[in-house]
Amino acid sequence: MDKNEVNESGPHEAKKTDRIHVKPLPDILDEMDANIRAAAEAARRAEEAAEAAKRAAAAATKASKEAQGAAEKAAEDATRQAREALAEAAKKASEAAEEAKRSANEAAAEATKEAREIAKEVKNLAIELALVIKEANIHSSEAFVKDIDAFADKWSK
């Protein structure tokens, strides 16, 4: 039978009574004391858990701020490195352009020099041809043909 039930009139009529009336007062007081101590212990543990949660939240906030600072520093570093790389690339491109300009100027100067040499040779050739024609006019036409053939042989090689 249950402790809370007392059988007064027989097996069919069970009457419920209060537990206070069934247990002796010292047992009830001991049980109340144990419950109060358990509640106090649970409250202490809850306070400890709340304090641990507060410390964890503070640590998480600190870690978040540190991570944000580290991310900002990393972004600044990446931006600085990108600017430096861009400046270096621009410098190298400028140097390459200057070198290309120098090479083009040198090639143009060399081509101009060669063109002047060729023009000088053509001028000398024209003068020589004019002299051959002049000599041929002075001499007979047969000599003129020989001089023209010699001139043509000389410059066709």
C-alpha positions as CSV (number, residue, x, y, z in Angstrom):
1,M,0.0,0.0,0.0
2,D,1.1,3.6,-0.6
3,K,2.4,5.7,2.2
4,N,0.0,8.4,1.4
5,E,-3.0,6.2,1.7
6,V,-4.5,4.9,4.9
7,N,-7.1,2.2,4.9
8,E,-9.6,3.0,7.5
9,S,-12.8,1.2,6.5
10,G,-11.6,-1.6,4.4
11,P,-9.9,-2.5,1.2
12,H,-12.6,-0.8,-1.0
13,E,-12.4,2.6,0.7
14,A,-9.0,4.1,0.6
15,K,-8.6,7.5,2.0
16,K,-5.8,9.9,1.1
17,T,-4.2,11.7,3.9
18,D,-1.6,14.4,3.9
19,R,2.0,13.3,4.2
20,I,2.5,15.6,7.1
21,H,0.2,13.5,9.2
22,V,1.9,10.2,8.2
23,K,5.5,11.2,8.8
24,P,7.0,12.2,12.1
25,L,7.9,15.9,12.4
26,P,11.7,15.3,12.7
27,D,11.7,13.4,9.4
28,I,9.7,16.2,7.8
29,L,12.1,18.8,9.1
30,D,15.0,16.8,7.9
31,E,13.5,16.4,4.5
32,M,12.7,20.1,4.4
33,D,16.3,20.9,5.5
34,A,17.6,18.6,2.8
35,N,15.4,20.2,0.2
36,I,16.5,23.7,1.3
37,R,20.1,22.7,1.1
38,A,19.6,21.1,-2.3
39,A,17.9,24.3,-3.5
40,A,20.7,26.4,-2.1
41,E,23.2,24.2,-3.8
42,A,21.3,24.4,-7.1
43,A,21.2,28.2,-6.7
44,R,24.9,28.3,-6.0
45,R,25.6,26.2,-9.0
46,A,23.3,28.4,-11.1
47,E,25.2,31.5,-9.9
48,E,28.5,29.8,-10.8
49,A,27.2,28.8,-14.2
50,A,25.9,32.4,-14.7
51,E,29.4,33.8,-13.7
52,A,31.1,31.3,-16.0
53,A,28.7,32.3,-18.8
54,K,29.5,36.0,-18.1
55,R,33.2,35.3,-18.2
56,A,32.7,33.3,-21.4
57,A,30.7,36.2,-23.0
58,A,33.4,38.7,-21.9
59,A,36.1,36.4,-23.4
60,A,34.1,36.0,-26.6
61,T,33.6,39.8,-26.9
62,K,37.3,40.3,-26.3
63,A,38.2,37.7,-28.9
64,S,35.7,39.2,-31.3
65,K,37.3,42.6,-30.9
66,E,40.7,41.1,-31.3
67,A,39.6,39.3,-34.5
68,Q,38.1,42.5,-35.8
69,G,41.3,44.3,-35.2
70,A,43.3,41.5,-36.8
71,A,41.0,41.6,-39.8
72,E,41.3,45.3,-40.1
73,K,45.1,45.1,-39.9
74,A,45.2,42.3,-42.4
75,A,43.0,44.4,-44.8
76,E,45.3,47.4,-44.3
77,D,48.3,45.2,-44.9
78,A,46.8,43.7,-48.0
79,T,45.8,47.1,-49.3
80,R,49.3,48.5,-48.7
81,Q,50.9,45.4,-50.4
82,A,48.6,45.8,-53.4
83,R,49.5,49.5,-53.6
84,E,53.2,48.7,-53.4
85,A,52.9,46.0,-56.0
86,L,50.9,48.3,-58.3
87,A,53.6,51.0,-57.9
88,E,56.3,48.5,-58.6
89,A,54.5,47.3,-61.7
90,A,53.9,50.8,-62.9
91,K,57.6,51.6,-62.3
92,K,58.7,48.5,-64.3
93,A,56.2,49.3,-67.1
94,S,57.6,52.8,-67.2
95,E,61.2,51.4,-67.3
96,A,60.2,49.0,-70.1
97,A,58.6,51.8,-72.1
98,E,61.7,53.9,-71.7
99,E,63.9,51.0,-72.8
100,A,61.6,50.4,-75.8
101,K,61.7,54.1,-76.6
102,R,65.6,54.1,-76.4
103,S,65.7,51.0,-78.6
104,A,63.4,52.5,-81.1
105,N,65.4,55.7,-81.2
106,E,68.6,53.7,-81.6
107,A,67.0,51.6,-84.4
108,A,65.8,54.8,-86.1
109,A,69.2,56.4,-85.8
110,E,70.8,53.3,-87.3
111,A,68.2,53.2,-90.1
112,T,68.8,56.9,-90.8
113,K,72.5,56.3,-90.9
114,E,72.1,53.4,-93.3
115,A,69.7,55.4,-95.5
116,R,72.2,58.2,-95.6
117,E,75.0,55.8,-96.6
118,I,72.8,54.3,-99.3
119,A,71.8,57.8,-100.5
120,K,75.5,58.7,-100.6
121,E,76.2,55.6,-102.7
122,V,73.4,56.4,-105.0
123,K,74.7,60.0,-105.4
124,N,78.2,58.7,-106.1
125,L,76.7,56.2,-108.6
126,A,74.7,59.0,-110.3
127,I,77.8,61.1,-110.5
128,E,79.9,58.3,-111.9
129,L,77.1,57.5,-114.4
130,A,77.1,61.2,-115.4
131,L,80.8,61.1,-115.9
132,V,80.6,57.9,-118.0
133,I,78.0,59.6,-120.2
134,K,80.0,62.7,-120.5
135,E,83.1,60.7,-121.5
136,A,81.1,58.7,-123.9
137,N,79.8,61.9,-125.5
138,I,83.3,63.2,-125.9
139,H,84.5,59.9,-127.3
140,S,83.0,57.8,-129.9
141,S,79.8,55.9,-129.5
142,E,81.6,52.6,-129.5
143,A,83.5,53.6,-126.5
144,F,80.3,54.8,-124.9
145,V,78.8,51.3,-125.2
146,K,81.9,49.8,-123.6
147,D,81.8,52.3,-120.7
148,I,78.0,51.7,-120.1
149,D,78.6,47.9,-120.1
150,A,81.5,48.3,-117.6
151,F,79.4,50.5,-115.4
152,A,76.4,48.1,-115.5
153,D,78.8,45.1,-114.7
154,K,80.3,47.0,-111.8
155,W,76.9,47.9,-110.1
156,S,75.0,44.7,-110.9
157,K,77.2,42.5,-108.6
